[in-house]
C-alpha cells in the first residue's frame, strides 16, 4: 500500500519533516517515491512552516494512496490557508 506520511529530519530537539509518498513497508525515514512538501514545526520569523504541492497530493490520493492522520491535518490546514 502507498501512503503519504512524514519522514523526520533535522537535528535533535529541532525537528523538520518531509512529506513523502512511500510504500508502507519502507522505514519511516527510508526510501520514498516522491517528496510532496515539508513541515517545519519550529519555524520562526520569516521561515515558512508548511509547503505542500496540493496537486501532487490530490493525484496520489486519487490513485489510492492513504494519508496519515497528521498529513491529513496538514493538508486540511494548507487548503484552508490557500482558500
N, CA, C and O atoms as a Maestro MAE file, in Angstrom:
{
 s_m_m2io_version
 :::
 2.0.0
}

f_m_ct {
 s_m_title
 :::
 protein
 m_atom[332] {
  # First column is atom index #
  i_m_mmod_type
  r_m_x_coord
  r_m_y_coord
  r_m_z_coord
  i_m_residue_number
  s_m_chain_name
  s_m_pdb_residue_name
  s_m_pdb_atom_name
  i_m_atomic_number
  :::
  1 25 0.841 -1.175 0.000 1 A "UNK " " N  " 7
  2 3 0.000 0.000 0.000 1 A "UNK " " CA " 6
  3 2 0.891 1.244 0.000 1 A "UNK " " C  " 6
  4 15 1.939 1.269 0.645 1 A "UNK " " O  " 8
  5 25 0.467 2.255 -0.719 2 A "UNK " " N  " 7
  6 3 1.194 3.520 -0.786 2 A "UNK " " CA " 6
  7 2 0.579 4.485 0.225 2 A "UNK " " C  " 6
  8 15 -0.641 4.619 0.314 2 A "UNK " " O  " 8
  9 25 1.453 5.158 0.990 3 A "UNK " " N  " 7
  10 3 0.992 6.111 1.995 3 A "UNK " " CA " 6
  11 2 1.707 7.447 1.811 3 A "UNK " " C  " 6
  12 15 2.830 7.512 1.310 3 A "UNK " " O  " 8
  13 25 1.031 8.495 2.226 4 A "UNK " " N  " 7
  14 3 1.632 9.820 2.287 4 A "UNK " " CA " 6
  15 2 1.833 10.108 3.760 4 A "UNK " " C  " 6
  16 15 0.869 10.188 4.521 4 A "UNK " " O  " 8
  17 25 3.091 10.263 4.166 5 A "UNK " " N  " 7
  18 3 3.407 10.395 5.582 5 A "UNK " " CA " 6
  19 2 4.594 11.319 5.791 5 A "UNK " " C  " 6
  20 15 5.194 11.816 4.838 5 A "UNK " " O  " 8
  21 25 4.921 11.538 7.063 6 A "UNK " " N  " 7
  22 3 6.045 12.389 7.418 6 A "UNK " " CA " 6
  23 2 7.313 11.555 7.558 6 A "UNK " " C  " 6
  24 15 7.285 10.449 8.099 6 A "UNK " " O  " 8
  25 25 8.422 12.096 7.067 7 A "UNK " " N  " 7
  26 3 9.743 11.497 7.269 7 A "UNK " " CA " 6
  27 2 10.557 12.522 8.048 7 A "UNK " " C  " 6
  28 15 10.730 13.654 7.596 7 A "UNK " " O  " 8
  29 25 11.052 12.132 9.208 8 A "UNK " " N  " 7
  30 3 11.716 13.090 10.094 8 A "UNK " " CA " 6
  31 2 13.137 13.381 9.650 8 A "UNK " " C  " 6
  32 15 13.873 12.497 9.213 8 A "UNK " " O  " 8
  33 25 13.491 14.635 9.776 9 A "UNK " " N  " 7
  34 3 14.849 15.087 9.517 9 A "UNK " " CA " 6
  35 2 15.207 16.090 10.594 9 A "UNK " " C  " 6
  36 15 14.535 16.164 11.622 9 A "UNK " " O  " 8
  37 25 16.249 16.857 10.372 10 A "UNK " " N  " 7
  38 3 16.639 17.867 11.343 10 A "UNK " " CA " 6
  39 2 17.520 17.298 12.431 10 A "UNK " " C  " 6
  40 15 17.910 16.131 12.396 10 A "UNK " " O  " 8
  41 25 17.825 18.138 13.394 11 A "UNK " " N  " 7
  42 3 18.715 17.760 14.480 11 A "UNK " " CA " 6
  43 2 17.917 17.367 15.715 11 A "UNK " " C  " 6
  44 15 16.690 17.465 15.740 11 A "UNK " " O  " 8
  45 25 18.631 16.927 16.726 12 A "UNK " " N  " 7
  46 3 17.983 16.592 17.993 12 A "UNK " " CA " 6
  47 2 17.320 17.850 18.556 12 A "UNK " " C  " 6
  48 15 17.929 18.919 18.594 12 A "UNK " " O  " 8
  49 25 16.081 17.711 18.989 13 A "UNK " " N  " 7
  50 3 15.278 18.809 19.553 13 A "UNK " " CA " 6
  51 2 14.931 19.897 18.530 13 A "UNK " " C  " 6
  52 15 14.375 20.929 18.904 13 A "UNK " " O  " 8
  53 25 15.247 19.686 17.255 14 A "UNK " " N  " 7
  54 3 14.921 20.635 16.185 14 A "UNK " " CA " 6
  55 2 14.312 19.863 15.016 14 A "UNK " " C  " 6
  56 15 14.966 19.705 13.985 14 A "UNK " " O  " 8
  57 25 13.080 19.382 15.153 15 A "UNK " " N  " 7
  58 3 12.506 18.521 14.109 15 A "UNK " " CA " 6
  59 2 12.201 19.275 12.817 15 A "UNK " " C  " 6
  60 15 11.882 20.464 12.823 15 A "UNK " " O  " 8
  61 25 12.309 18.552 11.729 16 A "UNK " " N  " 7
  62 3 11.943 19.016 10.399 16 A "UNK " " CA " 6
  63 2 11.401 17.792 9.677 16 A "UNK " " C  " 6
  64 15 12.022 16.730 9.713 16 A "UNK " " O  " 8
  65 25 10.279 17.921 9.039 17 A "UNK " " N  " 7
  66 3 9.636 16.760 8.423 17 A "UNK " " CA " 6
  67 2 9.449 16.978 6.931 17 A "UNK " " C  " 6
  68 15 8.969 18.030 6.509 17 A "UNK " " O  " 8
  69 25 9.826 15.988 6.135 18 A "UNK " " N  " 7
  70 3 9.481 15.961 4.722 18 A "UNK " " CA " 6
  71 2 8.175 15.194 4.593 18 A "UNK " " C  " 6
  72 15 7.982 14.170 5.249 18 A "UNK " " O  " 8
  73 25 7.288 15.685 3.755 19 A "UNK " " N  " 7
  74 3 6.041 14.973 3.472 19 A "UNK " " CA " 6
  75 2 6.310 14.163 2.209 19 A "UNK " " C  " 6
  76 15 6.548 14.720 1.137 19 A "UNK " " O  " 8
  77 25 6.268 12.841 2.354 20 A "UNK " " N  " 7
  78 3 6.679 11.957 1.273 20 A "UNK " " CA " 6
  79 2 5.599 10.937 0.939 20 A "UNK " " C  " 6
  80 15 4.757 10.592 1.768 20 A "UNK " " O  " 8
  81 25 5.654 10.471 -0.297 21 A "UNK " " N  " 7
  82 3 4.833 9.357 -0.762 21 A "UNK " " CA " 6
  83 2 5.740 8.140 -0.724 21 A "UNK " " C  " 6
  84 15 6.795 8.133 -1.358 21 A "UNK " " O  " 8
  85 25 5.338 7.109 0.014 22 A "UNK " " N  " 7
  86 3 6.211 5.947 0.189 22 A "UNK " " CA " 6
  87 2 5.394 4.667 0.261 22 A "UNK " " C  " 6
  88 15 4.189 4.689 0.514 22 A "UNK " " O  " 8
  89 25 6.070 3.565 0.035 23 A "UNK " " N  " 7
  90 3 5.474 2.251 0.259 23 A "UNK " " CA " 6
  91 2 5.374 2.061 1.774 23 A "UNK " " C  " 6
  92 15 6.312 2.390 2.501 23 A "UNK " " O  " 8
  93 25 4.275 1.549 2.242 24 A "UNK " " N  " 7
  94 3 4.059 1.421 3.688 24 A "UNK " " CA " 6
  95 2 5.035 0.450 4.340 24 A "UNK " " C  " 6
  96 15 5.217 0.488 5.557 24 A "UNK " " O  " 8
  97 25 5.670 -0.426 3.547 25 A "UNK " " N  " 7
  98 3 6.605 -1.397 4.113 25 A "UNK " " CA " 6
  99 2 7.996 -0.817 4.336 25 A "UNK " " C  " 6
  100 15 8.822 -1.432 5.011 25 A "UNK " " O  " 8
  101 25 8.263 0.357 3.777 26 A "UNK " " N  " 7
  102 3 9.564 1.004 3.958 26 A "UNK " " CA " 6
  103 2 9.647 1.666 5.327 26 A "UNK " " C  " 6
  104 15 8.627 1.984 5.939 26 A "UNK " " O  " 8
  105 25 10.875 1.870 5.801 27 A "UNK " " N  " 7
  106 3 11.087 2.538 7.080 27 A "UNK " " CA " 6
  107 2 10.578 3.977 7.024 27 A "UNK " " C  " 6
  108 15 10.413 4.543 5.943 27 A "UNK " " O  " 8
  109 25 10.334 4.556 8.184 28 A "UNK " " N  " 7
  110 3 9.802 5.918 8.267 28 A "UNK " " CA " 6
  111 2 10.679 6.910 7.505 28 A "UNK " " C  " 6
  112 15 10.171 7.743 6.754 28 A "UNK " " O  " 8
  113 25 11.982 6.819 7.698 29 A "UNK " " N  " 7
  114 3 12.907 7.752 7.058 29 A "UNK " " CA " 6
  115 2 13.623 7.115 5.878 29 A "UNK " " C  " 6
  116 15 14.628 7.644 5.403 29 A "UNK " " O  " 8
  117 25 13.116 5.990 5.402 30 A "UNK " " N  " 7
  118 3 13.793 5.253 4.341 30 A "UNK " " CA " 6
  119 2 13.410 5.731 2.956 30 A "UNK " " C  " 6
  120 15 13.096 6.902 2.742 30 A "UNK " " O  " 8
  121 25 13.445 4.793 2.020 31 A "UNK " " N  " 7
  122 3 13.201 5.093 0.617 31 A "UNK " " CA " 6
  123 2 11.771 5.586 0.409 31 A "UNK " " C  " 6
  124 15 10.833 5.099 1.041 31 A "UNK " " O  " 8
  125 25 11.623 6.557 -0.486 32 A "UNK " " N  " 7
  126 3 10.295 7.063 -0.804 32 A "UNK " " CA " 6
  127 2 10.160 7.243 -2.304 32 A "UNK " " C  " 6
  128 15 11.151 7.233 -3.034 32 A "UNK " " O  " 8
  129 25 8.929 7.406 -2.755 33 A "UNK " " N  " 7
  130 3 8.641 7.536 -4.179 33 A "UNK " " CA " 6
  131 2 8.764 8.989 -4.621 33 A "UNK " " C  " 6
  132 15 9.385 9.286 -5.641 33 A "UNK " " O  " 8
  133 25 8.166 9.894 -3.843 34 A "UNK " " N  " 7
  134 3 8.166 11.316 -4.214 34 A "UNK " " CA " 6
  135 2 8.043 12.170 -2.964 34 A "UNK " " C  " 6
  136 15 7.339 11.811 -2.020 34 A "UNK " " O  " 8
  137 25 8.729 13.297 -2.966 35 A "UNK " " N  " 7
  138 3 8.619 14.279 -1.888 35 A "UNK " " CA " 6
  139 2 7.619 15.324 -2.348 35 A "UNK " " C  " 6
  140 15 7.807 15.945 -3.395 35 A "UNK " " O  " 8
  141 25 6.548 15.526 -1.568 36 A "UNK " " N  " 7
  142 3 5.498 16.450 -1.988 36 A "UNK " " CA " 6
  143 2 5.445 17.715 -1.138 36 A "UNK " " C  " 6
  144 15 4.602 18.579 -1.380 36 A "UNK " " O  " 8
  145 25 6.322 17.842 -0.154 37 A "UNK " " N  " 7
  146 3 6.338 19.055 0.640 37 A "UNK " " CA " 6
  147 2 7.156 18.883 1.898 37 A "UNK " " C  " 6
  148 15 7.857 17.887 2.075 37 A "UNK " " O  " 8
  149 25 7.053 19.879 2.778 38 A "UNK " " N  " 7
  150 3 7.734 19.800 4.063 38 A "UNK " " CA " 6
  151 2 6.910 20.484 5.134 38 A "UNK " " C  " 6
  152 15 6.025 21.289 4.842 38 A "UNK " " O  " 8
  153 25 7.216 20.150 6.384 39 A "UNK " " N  " 7
  154 3 6.581 20.751 7.553 39 A "UNK " " CA " 6
  155 2 7.673 21.065 8.556 39 A "UNK " " C  " 6
  156 15 8.441 20.188 8.951 39 A "UNK " " O  " 8
  157 25 7.737 22.334 8.969 40 A "UNK " " N  " 7
  158 3 8.740 22.778 9.928 40 A "UNK " " CA " 6
  159 2 8.014 23.337 11.149 40 A "UNK " " C  " 6
  160 15 7.650 24.513 11.160 40 A "UNK " " O  " 8
  161 25 7.794 22.508 12.188 41 A "UNK " " N  " 7
  162 3 7.045 22.985 13.357 41 A "UNK " " CA " 6
  163 2 7.805 24.025 14.168 41 A "UNK " " C  " 6
  164 15 7.205 24.708 14.998 41 A "UNK " " O  " 8
  165 25 9.110 24.161 13.952 42 A "UNK " " N  " 7
  166 3 9.923 25.111 14.707 42 A "UNK " " CA " 6
  167 2 10.152 26.411 13.933 42 A "UNK " " C  " 6
  168 15 11.005 27.209 14.320 42 A "UNK " " O  " 8
  169 25 9.415 26.636 12.858 43 A "UNK " " N  " 7
  170 3 9.616 27.821 12.028 43 A "UNK " " CA " 6
  171 2 9.387 29.087 12.845 43 A "UNK " " C  " 6
  172 15 8.428 29.195 13.610 43 A "UNK " " O  " 8
  173 25 10.294 30.040 12.661 44 A "UNK " " N  " 7
  174 3 10.186 31.315 13.377 44 A "UNK " " CA " 6
  175 2 10.489 32.443 12.405 44 A "UNK " " C  " 6
  176 15 11.227 32.265 11.435 44 A "UNK " " O  " 8
  177 25 9.921 33.581 12.672 45 A "UNK " " N  " 7
  178 3 10.195 34.748 11.838 45 A "UNK " " CA " 6
  179 2 9.661 34.577 10.437 45 A "UNK " " C  " 6
  180 15 8.480 34.292 10.238 45 A "UNK " " O  " 8
  181 25 10.550 34.754 9.453 46 A "UNK " " N  " 7
  182 3 10.143 34.677 8.053 46 A "UNK " " CA " 6
  183 2 10.167 33.280 7.480 46 A "UNK " " C  " 6
  184 15 9.867 33.097 6.301 46 A "UNK " " O  " 8
  185 25 10.517 32.284 8.285 47 A "UNK " " N  " 7
  186 3 10.561 30.911 7.786 47 A "UNK " " CA " 6
  187 2 9.159 30.411 7.472 47 A "UNK " " C  " 6
  188 15 8.192 30.775 8.141 47 A "UNK " " O  " 8
  189 25 9.064 29.579 6.455 48 A "UNK " " N  " 7
  190 3 7.786 29.012 6.045 48 A "UNK " " CA " 6
  191 2 7.561 27.705 6.797 48 A "UNK " " C  " 6
  192 15 8.369 26.785 6.669 48 A "UNK " " O  " 8
  193 25 6.479 27.594 7.584 49 A "UNK " " N  " 7
  194 3 6.283 26.374 8.370 49 A "UNK " " CA " 6
  195 2 5.757 25.182 7.564 49 A "UNK " " C  " 6
  196 15 5.985 24.032 7.939 49 A "UNK " " O  " 8
  197 25 5.056 25.452 6.458 50 A "UNK " " N  " 7
  198 3 4.440 24.360 5.697 50 A "UNK " " CA " 6
  199 2 4.442 24.704 4.219 50 A "UNK " " C  " 6
  200 15 3.991 25.776 3.816 50 A "UNK " " O  " 8
  201 25 4.959 23.777 3.412 51 A "UNK " " N  " 7
  202 3 4.848 23.900 1.961 51 A "UNK " " CA " 6
  203 2 4.369 22.551 1.453 51 A "UNK " " C  " 6
  204 15 4.907 21.507 1.822 51 A "UNK " " O  " 8
  205 25 3.353 22.584 0.605 52 A "UNK " " N  " 7
  206 3 2.733 21.351 0.156 52 A "UNK " " CA " 6
  207 2 2.285 21.506 -1.289 52 A "UNK " " C  " 6
  208 15 1.648 22.499 -1.639 52 A "UNK " " O  " 8
  209 25 2.612 20.535 -2.128 53 A "UNK " " N  " 7
  210 3 2.148 20.515 -3.516 53 A "UNK " " CA " 6
  211 2 0.784 19.826 -3.520 53 A "UNK " " C  " 6
  212 15 0.694 18.605 -3.648 53 A "UNK " " O  " 8
  213 25 -0.264 20.617 -3.379 54 A "UNK " " N  " 7
  214 3 -1.609 20.044 -3.261 54 A "UNK " " CA " 6
  215 2 -2.021 19.272 -4.508 54 A "UNK " " C  " 6
  216 15 -2.773 18.303 -4.410 54 A "UNK " " O  " 8
  217 25 -1.539 19.689 -5.686 55 A "UNK " " N  " 7
  218 3 -1.881 18.955 -6.898 55 A "UNK " " CA " 6
  219 2 -1.313 17.531 -6.879 55 A "UNK " " C  " 6
  220 15 -1.965 16.597 -7.344 55 A "UNK " " O  " 8
  221 25 -0.098 17.365 -6.340 56 A "UNK " " N  " 7
  222 3 0.501 16.033 -6.258 56 A "UNK " " CA " 6
  223 2 -0.173 15.183 -5.178 56 A "UNK " " C  " 6
  224 15 -0.333 13.975 -5.353 56 A "UNK " " O  " 8
  225 25 -0.565 15.801 -4.075 57 A "UNK " " N  " 7
  226 3 -1.290 15.070 -3.037 57 A "UNK " " CA " 6
  227 2 -2.628 14.601 -3.577 57 A "UNK " " C  " 6
  228 15 -3.048 13.475 -3.309 57 A "UNK " " O  " 8
  229 25 -3.297 15.453 -4.334 58 A "UNK " " N  " 7
  230 3 -4.573 15.071 -4.949 58 A "UNK " " CA " 6
  231 2 -4.377 13.930 -5.936 58 A "UNK " " C  " 6
  232 15 -5.184 13.001 -5.980 58 A "UNK " " O  " 8
  233 25 -3.308 13.994 -6.731 59 A "UNK " " N  " 7
  234 3 -3.023 12.922 -7.679 59 A "UNK " " CA " 6
  235 2 -2.814 11.597 -6.955 59 A "UNK " " C  " 6
  236 15 -3.438 10.592 -7.297 59 A "UNK " " O  " 8
  237 25 -1.929 11.597 -5.948 60 A "UNK " " N  " 7
  238 3 -1.599 10.348 -5.266 60 A "UNK " " CA " 6
  239 2 -2.798 9.787 -4.510 60 A "UNK " " C  " 6
  240 15 -3.006 8.574 -4.500 60 A "UNK " " O  " 8
  241 25 -3.582 10.642 -3.885 61 A "UNK " " N  " 7
  242 3 -4.770 10.123 -3.195 61 A "UNK " " CA " 6
  243 2 -5.792 9.611 -4.201 61 A "UNK " " C  " 6
  244 15 -6.573 8.711 -3.891 61 A "UNK " " O  " 8
  245 25 -5.791 10.180 -5.411 62 A "UNK " " N  " 7
  246 3 -6.698 9.717 -6.460 62 A "UNK " " CA " 6
  247 2 -6.342 8.341 -6.989 62 A "UNK " " C  " 6
  248 15 -7.217 7.613 -7.457 62 A "UNK " " O  " 8
  249 25 -5.071 7.974 -6.922 63 A "UNK " " N  " 7
  250 3 -4.668 6.645 -7.393 63 A "UNK " " CA " 6
  251 2 -4.563 5.648 -6.241 63 A "UNK " " C  " 6
  252 15 -4.040 4.548 -6.419 63 A "UNK " " O  " 8
  253 25 -5.057 6.027 -5.060 64 A "UNK " " N  " 7
  254 3 -5.171 5.052 -3.982 64 A "UNK " " CA " 6
  255 2 -4.258 5.221 -2.790 64 A "UNK " " C  " 6
  256 15 -4.290 4.391 -1.882 64 A "UNK " " O  " 8
  257 25 -3.443 6.267 -2.752 65 A "UNK " " N  " 7
  258 3 -2.554 6.455 -1.604 65 A "UNK " " CA " 6
  259 2 -3.364 6.902 -0.382 65 A "UNK " " C  " 6
  260 15 -4.294 7.700 -0.493 65 A "UNK " " O  " 8
  261 25 -2.993 6.375 0.767 66 A "UNK " " N  " 7
  262 3 -3.655 6.737 2.020 66 A "UNK " " CA " 6
  263 2 -2.846 7.826 2.719 66 A "UNK " " C  " 6
  264 15 -1.616 7.782 2.719 66 A "UNK " " O  " 8
  265 25 -3.529 8.800 3.313 67 A "UNK " " N  " 7
  266 3 -2.860 9.860 4.061 67 A "UNK " " CA " 6
  267 2 -2.805 9.479 5.525 67 A "UNK " " C  " 6
  268 15 -3.780 8.975 6.082 67 A "UNK " " O  " 8
  269 25 -1.651 9.721 6.153 68 A "UNK " " N  " 7
  270 3 -1.574 9.504 7.595 68 A "UNK " " CA " 6
  271 2 -2.421 10.570 8.277 68 A "UNK " " C  " 6
  272 15 -2.684 11.613 7.678 68 A "UNK " " O  " 8
  273 25 -2.858 10.338 9.515 69 A "UNK " " N  " 7
  274 3 -3.703 11.332 10.208 69 A "UNK " " CA " 6
  275 2 -3.045 12.710 10.309 69 A "UNK " " C  " 6
  276 15 -3.720 13.726 10.145 69 A "UNK " " O  " 8
  277 25 -1.759 12.757 10.574 70 A "UNK " " N  " 7
  278 3 -1.075 14.046 10.690 70 A "UNK " " CA " 6
  279 2 -1.005 14.740 9.341 70 A "UNK " " C  " 6
  280 15 -1.217 15.950 9.258 70 A "UNK " " O  " 8
  281 25 -0.710 13.995 8.288 71 A "UNK " " N  " 7
  282 3 -0.656 14.593 6.956 71 A "UNK " " CA " 6
  283 2 -2.049 15.063 6.549 71 A "UNK " " C  " 6
  284 15 -2.175 16.106 5.907 71 A "UNK " " O  " 8
  285 25 -3.081 14.332 6.901 72 A "UNK " " N  " 7
  286 3 -4.450 14.772 6.595 72 A "UNK " " CA " 6
  287 2 -4.739 16.109 7.256 72 A "UNK " " C  " 6
  288 15 -5.349 16.986 6.645 72 A "UNK " " O  " 8
  289 25 -4.303 16.271 8.507 73 A "UNK " " N  " 7
  290 3 -4.500 17.539 9.225 73 A "UNK " " CA " 6
  291 2 -3.730 18.665 8.537 73 A "UNK " " C  " 6
  292 15 -4.246 19.774 8.401 73 A "UNK " " O  " 8
  293 25 -2.493 18.385 8.100 74 A "UNK " " N  " 7
  294 3 -1.697 19.406 7.424 74 A "UNK " " CA " 6
  295 2 -2.276 19.774 6.063 74 A "UNK " " C  " 6
  296 15 -2.237 20.941 5.673 74 A "UNK " " O  " 8
  297 25 -2.809 18.804 5.341 75 A "UNK " " N  " 7
  298 3 -3.438 19.081 4.051 75 A "UNK " " CA " 6
  299 2 -4.666 19.956 4.245 75 A "UNK " " C  " 6
  300 15 -4.872 20.908 3.492 75 A "UNK " " O  " 8
  301 25 -5.482 19.646 5.243 76 A "UNK " " N  " 7
  302 3 -6.649 20.478 5.537 76 A "UNK " " CA " 6
  303 2 -6.229 21.890 5.898 76 A "UNK " " C  " 6
  304 15 -6.866 22.859 5.482 76 A "UNK " " O  " 8
  305 25 -5.165 22.009 6.668 77 A "UNK " " N  " 7
  306 3 -4.641 23.322 7.048 77 A "UNK " " CA " 6
  307 2 -4.152 24.093 5.825 77 A "UNK " " C  " 6
  308 15 -4.411 25.290 5.708 77 A "UNK " " O  " 8
  309 25 -3.449 23.423 4.915 78 A "UNK " " N  " 7
  310 3 -2.943 24.076 3.698 78 A "UNK " " CA " 6
  311 2 -4.080 24.500 2.776 78 A "UNK " " C  " 6
  312 15 -4.007 25.561 2.155 78 A "UNK " " O  " 8
  313 25 -5.133 23.685 2.678 79 A "UNK " " N  " 7
  314 3 -6.284 24.042 1.864 79 A "UNK " " CA " 6
  315 2 -7.003 25.243 2.451 79 A "UNK " " C  " 6
  316 15 -7.478 26.106 1.713 79 A "UNK " " O  " 8
  317 25 -7.084 25.305 3.762 80 A "UNK " " N  " 7
  318 3 -7.748 26.424 4.429 80 A "UNK " " CA " 6
  319 2 -6.987 27.727 4.178 80 A "UNK " " C  " 6
  320 15 -7.594 28.772 3.943 80 A "UNK " " O  " 8
  321 25 -5.658 27.657 4.230 81 A "UNK " " N  " 7
  322 3 -4.826 28.845 4.003 81 A "UNK " " CA " 6
  323 2 -4.916 29.275 2.534 81 A "UNK " " C  " 6
  324 15 -4.950 30.471 2.241 81 A "UNK " " O  " 8
  325 25 -4.953 28.304 1.609 82 A "UNK " " N  " 7
  326 3 -4.982 28.605 0.187 82 A "UNK " " CA " 6
  327 2 -6.327 29.201 -0.240 82 A "UNK " " C  " 6
  328 15 -6.388 29.952 -1.214 82 A "UNK " " O  " 8
  329 25 -7.375 28.882 0.462 83 A "UNK " " N  " 7
  330 3 -8.712 29.369 0.072 83 A "UNK " " CA " 6
  331 2 -8.999 30.763 0.564 83 A "UNK " " C  " 6
  332 15 -10.079 31.297 0.311 83 A "UNK " " O  " 8
  :::
 }
 m_bond[331] {
  # First column is bond index #
  i_m_from
  i_m_to
  i_m_order
  :::
  1 1 2 1
  2 2 3 1
  3 3 4 2
  4 3 5 1
  5 5 6 1
  6 6 7 1
  7 7 8 2
  8 7 9 1
  9 9 10 1
  10 10 11 1
  11 11 12 2
  12 11 13 1
  13 13 14 1
  14 14 15 1
  15 15 16 2
  16 15 17 1
  17 17 18 1
  18 18 19 1
  19 19 20 2
  20 19 21 1
  21 21 22 1
  22 22 23 1
  23 23 24 2
  24 23 25 1
  25 25 26 1
  26 26 27 1
  27 27 28 2
  28 27 29 1
  29 29 30 1
  30 30 31 1
  31 31 32 2
  32 31 33 1
  33 33 34 1
  34 34 35 1
  35 35 36 2
  36 35 37 1
  37 37 38 1
  38 38 39 1
  39 39 40 2
  40 39 41 1
  41 41 42 1
  42 42 43 1
  43 43 44 2
  44 43 45 1
  45 45 46 1
  46 46 47 1
  47 47 48 2
  48 47 49 1
  49 49 50 1
  50 50 51 1
  51 51 52 2
  52 51 53 1
  53 53 54 1
  54 54 55 1
  55 55 56 2
  56 55 57 1
  57 57 58 1
  58 58 59 1
  59 59 60 2
  60 59 61 1
  61 61 62 1
  62 62 63 1
  63 63 64 2
  64 63 65 1
  65 65 66 1
  66 66 67 1
  67 67 68 2
  68 67 69 1
  69 69 70 1
  70 70 71 1
  71 71 72 2
  72 71 73 1
  73 73 74 1
  74 74 75 1
  75 75 76 2
  76 75 77 1
  77 77 78 1
  78 78 79 1
  79 79 80 2
  80 79 81 1
  81 81 82 1
  82 82 83 1
  83 83 84 2
  84 83 85 1
  85 85 86 1
  86 86 87 1
  87 87 88 2
  88 87 89 1
  89 89 90 1
  90 90 91 1
  91 91 92 2
  92 91 93 1
  93 93 94 1
  94 94 95 1
  95 95 96 2
  96 95 97 1
  97 97 98 1
  98 98 99 1
  99 99 100 2
  100 99 101 1
  101 101 102 1
  102 102 103 1
  103 103 104 2
  104 103 105 1
  105 105 106 1
  106 106 107 1
  107 107 108 2
  108 107 109 1
  109 109 110 1
  110 110 111 1
  111 111 112 2
  112 111 113 1
  113 113 114 1
  114 114 115 1
  115 115 116 2
  116 115 117 1
  117 117 118 1
  118 118 119 1
  119 119 120 2
  120 119 121 1
  121 121 122 1
  122 122 123 1
  123 123 124 2
  124 123 125 1
  125 125 126 1
  126 126 127 1
  127 127 128 2
  128 127 129 1
  129 129 130 1
  130 130 131 1
  131 131 132 2
  132 131 133 1
  133 133 134 1
  134 134 135 1
  135 135 136 2
  136 135 137 1
  137 137 138 1
  138 138 139 1
  139 139 140 2
  140 139 141 1
  141 141 142 1
  142 142 143 1
  143 143 144 2
  144 143 145 1
  145 145 146 1
  146 146 147 1
  147 147 148 2
  148 147 149 1
  149 149 150 1
  150 150 151 1
  151 151 152 2
  152 151 153 1
  153 153 154 1
  154 154 155 1
  155 155 156 2
  156 155 157 1
  157 157 158 1
  158 158 159 1
  159 159 160 2
  160 159 161 1
  161 161 162 1
  162 162 163 1
  163 163 164 2
  164 163 165 1
  165 165 166 1
  166 166 167 1
  167 167 168 2
  168 167 169 1
  169 169 170 1
  170 170 171 1
  171 171 172 2
  172 171 173 1
  173 173 174 1
  174 174 175 1
  175 175 176 2
  176 175 177 1
  177 177 178 1
  178 178 179 1
  179 179 180 2
  180 179 181 1
  181 181 182 1
  182 182 183 1
  183 183 184 2
  184 183 185 1
  185 185 186 1
  186 186 187 1
  187 187 188 2
  188 187 189 1
  189 189 190 1
  190 190 191 1
  191 191 192 2
  192 191 193 1
  193 193 194 1
  194 194 195 1
  195 195 196 2
  196 195 197 1
  197 197 198 1
  198 198 199 1
  199 199 200 2
  200 199 201 1
  201 201 202 1
  202 202 203 1
  203 203 204 2
  204 203 205 1
  205 205 206 1
  206 206 207 1
  207 207 208 2
  208 207 209 1
  209 209 210 1
  210 210 211 1
  211 211 212 2
  212 211 213 1
  213 213 214 1
  214 214 215 1
  215 215 216 2
  216 215 217 1
  217 217 218 1
  218 218 219 1
  219 219 220 2
  220 219 221 1
  221 221 222 1
  222 222 223 1
  223 223 224 2
  224 223 225 1
  225 225 226 1
  226 226 227 1
  227 227 228 2
  228 227 229 1
  229 229 230 1
  230 230 231 1
  231 231 232 2
  232 231 233 1
  233 233 234 1
  234 234 235 1
  235 235 236 2
  236 235 237 1
  237 237 238 1
  238 238 239 1
  239 239 240 2
  240 239 241 1
  241 241 242 1
  242 242 243 1
  243 243 244 2
  244 243 245 1
  245 245 246 1
  246 246 247 1
  247 247 248 2
  248 247 249 1
  249 249 250 1
  250 250 251 1
  251 251 252 2
  252 251 253 1
  253 253 254 1
  254 254 255 1
  255 255 256 2
  256 255 257 1
  257 257 258 1
  258 258 259 1
  259 259 260 2
  260 259 261 1
  261 261 262 1
  262 262 263 1
  263 263 264 2
  264 263 265 1
  265 265 266 1
  266 266 267 1
  267 267 268 2
  268 267 269 1
  269 269 270 1
  270 270 271 1
  271 271 272 2
  272 271 273 1
  273 273 274 1
  274 274 275 1
  275 275 276 2
  276 275 277 1
  277 277 278 1
  278 278 279 1
  279 279 280 2
  280 279 281 1
  281 281 282 1
  282 282 283 1
  283 283 284 2
  284 283 285 1
  285 285 286 1
  286 286 287 1
  287 287 288 2
  288 287 289 1
  289 289 290 1
  290 290 291 1
  291 291 292 2
  292 291 293 1
  293 293 294 1
  294 294 295 1
  295 295 296 2
  296 295 297 1
  297 297 298 1
  298 298 299 1
  299 299 300 2
  300 299 301 1
  301 301 302 1
  302 302 303 1
  303 303 304 2
  304 303 305 1
  305 305 306 1
  306 306 307 1
  307 307 308 2
  308 307 309 1
  309 309 310 1
  310 310 311 1
  311 311 312 2
  312 311 313 1
  313 313 314 1
  314 314 315 1
  315 315 316 2
  316 315 317 1
  317 317 318 1
  318 318 319 1
  319 319 320 2
  320 319 321 1
  321 321 322 1
  322 322 323 1
  323 323 324 2
  324 323 325 1
  325 325 326 1
  326 326 327 1
  327 327 328 2
  328 327 329 1
  329 329 330 1
  330 330 331 1
  331 331 332 2
  :::
 }
}
